[in-house]
């Protein structure tokens, strides 16, 4: 499939063999709206490794350990199992019919245009807000490192730089993201090696051995602590779904998405679970420093403060990497929405579904970056308060994405089985495992409803999704968007 456009023109859900339909759509799509397979498989694999290595790991992992103690590993096992399975479901659908709209596109095929409209616009809005939040967060850290430069100026520079990167070419974006992800992965690998060396007495710090496990309970806060930690962990995995979007612009998408989903499995096992394991081995789970700065605390206890001091730079790289990937993902989602008719049939929709001579959807990139530039202005007038406001707005969109992906997979896999459609990649143990994952996600929702802060986010996201679904239904009925 390398070298061919990977966008799709609107069609009715379930219209035949996905592979055959993709070929037809490639031929029918006008060159004006054609994306190209410009990213290399190594870009996608490294993106899958680094997509969720950010503040959720570098900062949030300490909160998870404080909430559940050493049993935080159980929360990571459960959430990691869900993520790996959801990504496998997405990979099955991507391999059969790659599209930059990913889960929104598959929701349309399985559940109708109103679902595609709601999920696509909800996820795009989330990406816009996350891009803005990450620009502000990176600027604040850079300002702390060099106070002479105001944080709003850093935020402006960050947004200009990464908007420019996304406007140059898809291959350029992939290369930048490859090296950003490589830095994050390399740091975590060094951290794991150093922490293992500390435990066996190879660093200046005094090794505790296994005393932190044997001196206390594995589950000091009980089952409720593990359940509460599960909520934190579940939200920290946001970002891996971008791989499904990027696969549509990758050479050999079927092979690439399979490799990327395998890499996600190993990343969770090694990076997340490995990091949390060494944390609870090297530092007592209730140490307040571990909660505030888990990686820094471990490195300082190991007697390596110089290495700990580099973490601020690594976190900035992590934030910039996530900003880069989310700006890309958001631009491709809104491009796909416009290309499928979910921005109407007028000049605005045509503009957002257009590409330049380098196959870059320029208007879609600029439209997605607007929120980031607005956050720069807000940061100038309101300072750090804007970050918390933006993060609260993001809410629980990830849960909606998971649920829609699972349900879409159930429908499309049953349809493929009924029609005898061959699938190049399959979800394991279907349908049992798919139903198990659906039950686990619904259990997380039920658990979240017992926590006031999470409950408010879940309700707000559910209401927004319902409003968007209603708008999509009305637009389809009135013929202003694609059927």
C-alpha positions as a printed Julia matrix, in Angstrom:
483×3 Matrix{Float64}:
   0.0     0.0    0.0
   3.06    2.23   0.11
   2.83    5.31  -2.04
  -0.97    5.35  -2.31
  -3.34    7.8   -0.63
  -4.82    6.48   2.58
  -7.83    8.7    3.03
 -11.35    7.53   2.36
 -14.34    9.07   0.69
 -17.66    8.76   2.51
 -19.5     5.47   2.13
 -22.17    3.57   3.93
 -21.09    1.48   6.89
 -20.4    -2.15   6.12
 -20.23   -1.79   2.35
 -18.31   -4.9    1.48
 -14.75   -6.14   1.8
 -12.63   -3.58   3.67
  -9.5    -4.28   1.63
 -11.43   -3.96  -1.64
 -13.13   -0.79  -0.39
  -9.8     0.79   0.48
  -8.57    0.18  -3.08
 -11.7     1.77  -4.49
 -11.4     4.73  -2.14
  -7.74    5.26  -3.01
  -8.66    5.46  -6.66
 -11.65    7.71  -6.1
 -10.07   10.2   -3.72
  -9.06   13.41  -5.44
  -5.36   14.29  -5.33
  -6.29   17.49  -3.47
  -7.24   15.47  -0.4
  -4.65   12.71  -0.66
  -2.41   11.9    2.27
   0.68    9.88   1.47
   2.48    6.98   3.08
   5.44    9.16   4.02
   6.27    7.84   7.48
   8.55    4.89   7.93
   7.65    1.82  10.0
  10.4     2.69  12.5
   8.69    6.04  13.09
   5.44    4.3   14.03
   7.15    1.73  16.26
   9.11    4.39  18.15
   5.98    6.53  18.41
   4.2     3.58  20.0
   7.07    3.24  22.48
   7.11    6.89  23.44
   3.48    7.96  22.94
   2.47    7.74  26.6
   5.88    8.13  28.27
   5.27   11.55  29.74
   4.08   13.14  32.94
   1.82   10.14  33.55
   4.96    8.07  34.12
   7.47   10.64  35.36
   5.09   12.24  37.88
   1.83   10.27  38.05
   3.51    6.97  38.93
   4.46    8.37  42.34
   0.83    9.18  43.06
  -0.16    5.64  42.05
   2.37    4.11  44.44
   1.24    6.36  47.29
  -2.37    5.38  46.65
  -1.89    1.59  46.46
   1.56    0.89  47.91
   3.52   -1.94  46.24
   0.18   -3.25  44.95
   0.34   -0.4   42.42
   1.76   -3.08  40.16
  -1.65   -4.77  40.16
  -3.27   -1.56  38.9
  -0.7    -1.31  36.12
  -1.29   -4.94  35.13
  -5.05   -4.41  34.82
  -4.84   -1.08  32.98
  -2.01   -2.35  30.79
  -4.07   -5.39  29.85
  -6.94   -3.12  28.77
  -4.67   -0.86  26.7
  -2.94   -3.74  24.93
  -6.28   -5.37  24.06
  -7.89   -2.12  22.87
  -4.86   -1.43  20.69
  -5.06   -4.94  19.26
  -8.71   -4.31  18.36
  -7.73   -1.04  16.69
  -4.88   -2.78  14.91
  -7.3    -5.35  13.47
  -9.51   -2.59  12.09
  -6.56   -0.51  10.85
  -4.99   -3.48   9.05
  -8.29   -4.15   7.25
  -9.03   -0.52   6.37
  -6.45    2.17   7.35
  -7.86    5.67   7.73
  -6.59    8.81   9.54
  -9.98    9.04  11.28
  -9.18    5.74  13.08
 -11.72    5.04  15.84
 -14.06    7.79  14.57
 -14.03    6.24  11.11
 -14.64    2.74  12.47
 -17.43    4.06  14.72
 -19.09    5.39  11.58
 -18.82    2.02   9.85
 -20.14    0.15  12.88
 -22.55    2.56  14.59
 -23.47    5.16  11.99
 -22.45    8.73  11.07
 -23.73   10.35  14.28
 -21.34    8.2   16.34
 -18.47    9.02  13.98
 -19.29   12.72  14.28
 -19.47   12.67  18.09
 -16.33   10.61  18.7
 -14.25   12.44  16.12
 -15.08   15.94  17.32
 -14.77   14.97  20.98
 -11.32   13.5   20.44
 -10.21   16.45  18.31
 -11.27   18.86  21.05
  -9.3    16.79  23.56
  -6.2    16.96  21.35
  -6.51   20.73  21.03
  -6.74   21.15  24.8
  -3.86   18.73  25.46
  -1.64   20.55  22.95
  -2.36   23.8   24.76
  -1.77   22.3   28.2
   1.51   20.7   27.16
   2.8    23.94  25.63
   2.05   25.77  28.89
   3.51   23.0   31.06
   6.75   22.84  29.04
   7.02   26.62  29.16
   6.65   26.65  32.94
   9.47   24.1   33.39
  11.73   25.98  30.97
  10.98   29.21  32.86
  12.01   27.51  36.12
  15.28   26.43  34.51
  15.96   29.89  33.03
  13.84   32.46  34.9
  15.09   35.35  32.77
  12.78   34.27  29.94
   9.03   34.63  30.71
   6.99   31.45  30.43
   4.56   32.93  27.89
   7.47   33.57  25.51
   8.59   29.95  25.85
   5.03   28.81  25.17
   4.85   30.98  22.06
   8.19   29.66  20.81
   7.1    26.07  21.42
   3.84   26.5   19.53
   5.52   28.24  16.59
   8.24   25.59  16.37
   5.96   22.57  16.47
   3.31   24.05  14.23
   6.14   24.62  11.76
   7.37   21.02  12.12
   3.89   19.68  11.4
   3.56   21.97   8.37
   6.83   20.92   6.72
   6.13   17.28   5.88
   4.77   14.06   7.35
   8.2    12.47   7.12
   9.7    15.42   9.01
   7.14   15.02  11.79
   7.9    11.3   11.98
  11.63   11.92  12.23
  11.26   14.51  15.0
   8.93   12.24  16.92
  11.32    9.32  16.46
  14.19   11.17  18.14
  12.02   12.68  20.88
  10.69    9.25  21.73
  14.19    7.8   21.61
  15.35   10.31  24.26
  12.49    9.34  26.56
  12.97    5.63  26.06
  16.74    5.93  26.58
  16.28    7.82  29.85
  13.86    5.24  31.23
  16.24    2.43  30.24
  19.14    4.23  32.02
  16.88    4.75  35.04
  16.02    1.03  35.19
  19.67   -0.02  34.84
  20.81    2.47  37.51
  18.03    1.44  39.91
  18.89   -2.25  39.43
  22.53   -1.43  40.08
  21.56    0.43  43.25
  19.63   -2.57  44.55
  22.68   -4.83  44.19
  25.06   -2.25  45.7
  26.74   -0.85  42.58
  25.95    2.85  43.21
  27.07    5.25  45.99
  23.74    4.96  47.85
  23.1     2.32  50.51
  20.96   -0.43  49.0
  17.83   -1.48  50.92
  17.77   -4.87  49.19
  14.26   -6.32  49.4
  13.48   -4.83  52.82
  10.78   -2.46  51.52
   8.77   -5.47  50.37
   9.38   -7.71  53.37
   8.94   -5.09  56.1
   5.34   -4.24  55.29
   2.2    -5.31  53.51
   2.06   -5.68  49.73
  -1.4    -4.07  49.76
  -1.24   -1.56  52.65
  -4.26    0.48  51.53
  -6.4    -2.57  50.71
  -8.44   -3.35  47.63
  -9.95    0.15  47.65
  -6.46    1.63  47.3
  -5.75   -0.54  44.27
  -9.11    0.43  42.78
  -8.38    4.14  43.26
  -4.92    3.71  41.75
  -6.48    1.99  38.75
  -8.29    5.2   37.85
  -5.03    7.17  37.84
  -3.23    4.52  35.81
  -6.03    4.22  33.24
  -5.87    7.92  32.41
  -2.05    7.9   32.25
  -2.13    5.64  29.18
  -3.82    8.26  27.02
  -1.95    8.86  23.78
  -1.29    5.38  22.47
  -4.33    5.6   20.19
  -2.47    8.11  17.99
  -0.57    5.14  16.57
  -3.77    4.0   14.82
  -4.12    7.43  13.2
  -0.48    7.58  12.12
  -0.64    4.09  10.58
  -2.69    5.51   7.7
   0.36    7.55   6.57
   2.89    4.78   7.11
   4.35    2.53   4.47
   3.02   -1.03   4.8
   0.38   -0.05   7.39
  -0.7    -3.63   8.1
   2.83   -4.7    9.0
   3.58   -1.42  10.79
   0.5    -1.45  13.01
   1.18   -5.05  14.04
   4.77   -4.17  15.01
   3.63   -1.05  16.85
   1.03   -2.86  18.94
   3.6    -5.48  19.92
   5.92   -2.66  20.96
   3.15   -1.2   23.14
   2.92   -4.5   25.01
   6.65   -4.54  25.77
   6.65   -0.85  26.65
   4.01   -1.38  29.31
   5.77   -4.44  30.72
   9.23   -2.92  30.78
   8.85    0.83  31.13
   5.79    1.24  33.32
   5.85   -1.92  35.39
   9.65   -1.96  35.53
   9.79    1.64  36.74
   7.11    1.12  39.38
   8.77   -2.11  40.55
  12.11   -0.41  41.19
  10.36    2.5   42.9
   8.71    0.3   45.52
  11.95   -1.65  45.94
  14.24    1.34  46.4
  12.02    3.75  48.37
   9.29    3.16  50.95
   5.9     3.46  49.29
   4.71    6.11  51.78
   7.75    8.39  51.35
   6.3    11.85  50.53
   9.22   12.59  48.2
   8.26    9.57  46.09
   4.79   11.03  45.61
   6.1    14.43  44.55
   8.96   13.36  42.27
   9.33    9.56  41.96
  12.18    9.36  39.47
  14.19   12.13  41.14
  13.73   10.49  44.55
  14.99    7.1   43.36
  18.06    8.62  41.68
  18.89   10.73  44.72
  18.56    7.74  47.06
  20.86    5.85  44.71
  23.48    8.56  45.28
  23.26   10.06  41.78
  21.92   13.62  42.2
  23.59   14.79  38.97
  21.53   12.3   36.95
  18.42   13.32  38.89
  19.03   16.94  37.88
  18.64   16.02  34.2
  15.06   14.89  34.72
  13.66   18.39  34.2
  15.08   18.42  30.68
  13.74   14.91  30.01
  10.25   15.93  31.15
  10.38   18.94  28.81
  11.33   16.58  25.96
   8.46   14.28  26.96
   5.99   17.16  26.94
   7.24   18.46  23.59
   7.06   14.96  22.13
   3.47   14.58  23.3
   2.61   18.05  21.97
   4.12   17.15  18.6
   2.22   13.85  18.4
  -1.08   15.3   19.63
  -0.92   18.2   17.17
  -0.35   15.67  14.42
  -3.15   13.4   15.66
  -5.62   16.25  16.06
  -4.88   17.62  12.59
  -5.41   14.21  10.98
  -8.64   13.66  12.86
 -10.14   16.98  11.76
  -8.83   16.33   8.22
 -10.61   12.99   8.21
 -13.8    14.5    9.64
 -13.81   17.07   6.84
 -12.95   14.48   4.2
 -15.86   12.29   5.36
 -18.27   15.22   5.22
 -18.55   15.92   8.95
 -17.74   19.62   8.49
 -20.49   20.16   5.97
 -20.19   20.38   2.22
 -19.15   24.03   1.95
 -15.82   25.81   1.52
 -14.75   25.29   5.17
 -15.03   21.52   4.87
 -13.16   21.57   1.55
 -10.4    23.7    3.07
  -9.89   21.38   6.06
  -9.83   18.29   3.8
  -7.25   19.79   1.46
  -3.51   19.13   1.35
  -0.58   20.97  -0.19
   1.96   19.61  -2.67
   3.77   17.82   0.18
   0.53   16.04   1.23
   0.29   18.1    4.44
  -3.23   19.16   5.52
  -2.17   22.75   6.23
  -5.55   24.15   7.28
  -6.15   21.16   9.57
  -2.78   21.69  11.28
  -3.36   25.43  11.72
  -6.91   24.87  12.97
  -5.69   22.4   15.6
  -2.87   24.7   16.76
  -5.21   27.65  17.37
  -6.01   26.42  20.89
  -2.31   26.29  21.71
  -1.78   29.88  20.66
  -4.87   30.89  22.63
  -3.3    29.22  25.68
  -0.16   31.29  25.15
  -2.25   34.43  25.43
  -4.07   33.06  28.49
  -0.74   32.16  30.07
   0.46   35.73  29.53
  -2.56   37.19  31.32
  -3.32   34.53  33.95
  -0.02   32.67  34.48
   0.07   29.12  35.86
  -3.65   29.02  36.64
  -4.42   28.32  32.99
  -2.7    24.92  33.1
  -4.98   23.44  35.76
  -8.01   24.84  33.96
  -7.01   23.23  30.66
  -6.2    19.86  32.2
  -9.57   19.77  33.93
 -11.3    20.45  30.62
  -9.71   17.38  29.01
 -11.85   15.18  31.24
 -12.37   11.5   30.54
 -12.39   11.42  26.74
 -10.08    8.4   26.81
 -12.85    6.27  28.33
 -15.2     7.23  25.49
 -12.51    6.31  22.95
 -11.99    2.93  24.58
 -15.69    2.12  24.78
 -16.4     3.15  21.19
 -13.4     1.2   19.91
 -14.49   -1.96  21.73
 -18.1    -1.74  20.55
 -17.02   -0.91  16.99
 -14.73   -3.92  16.99
 -17.52   -6.21  18.18
 -19.81   -5.02  15.38
 -17.24   -4.99  12.57
 -15.7    -8.34  13.48
 -19.12  -10.0   13.55
 -19.94   -8.35  10.23
 -16.68   -9.57   8.68
 -17.38  -13.1    9.94
 -20.93  -12.99   8.55
 -19.79  -11.7    5.13
 -16.73  -13.96   4.95
 -14.34  -10.99   4.79
 -10.67  -11.99   5.27
  -8.84  -10.07   8.02
  -5.06   -9.66   7.81
  -4.77   -9.19  11.6
  -7.07  -10.54  14.3
  -7.89   -9.79  17.92
  -6.98  -12.63  20.26
  -9.67  -14.96  21.65
 -12.58  -13.14  20.02
 -15.27  -12.56  21.23
 -14.56  -13.61  24.82
 -11.59  -11.32  25.37
 -13.33   -8.35  23.77
 -16.3    -8.76  26.13
 -13.95   -9.12  29.11
 -12.2    -5.85  28.22
 -15.55   -4.1   27.78
 -16.59   -5.27  31.26
 -13.32   -3.99  32.75
 -13.73   -0.54  31.16
 -17.32   -0.32  32.4
 -16.05   -1.32  35.87
 -13.58    1.6   35.73
 -16.46    3.92  34.84
 -18.5     2.58  37.77
 -15.52    3.0   40.06
 -14.95    6.53  38.82
 -18.52    7.47  39.67
 -17.68    6.87  43.33
 -14.9     9.52  43.26
 -16.33   13.08  43.2
 -13.62   14.64  41.0
 -13.7    11.78  38.49
 -17.5    11.61  38.59
 -17.79   15.25  37.52
 -15.43   14.63  34.59
 -17.28   11.49  33.51
 -20.66   13.22  33.64
 -19.37   16.28  31.77
 -17.78   14.13  29.07
 -20.93   12.01  28.75
 -23.08   15.12  28.34
 -20.72   16.6   25.74
 -20.68   13.3   23.85
 -24.49   13.21  23.88
 -24.68   16.77  22.57
 -22.21   15.99  19.78
 -24.11   12.82  18.91
 -27.32   14.84  18.67
 -25.64   17.41  16.42
 -24.31   14.63  14.21
 -27.74   13.04  13.98
 -29.37   16.35  13.05
 -26.69   17.14  10.47
 -27.16   13.74   8.86
 -30.96   14.11   8.81
 -30.7    17.54   7.2
 -28.15   16.37   4.65
 -25.48   18.88   5.72
 -22.99   16.14   6.52
 -22.15   12.77   5.04
 -24.52    9.83   5.57
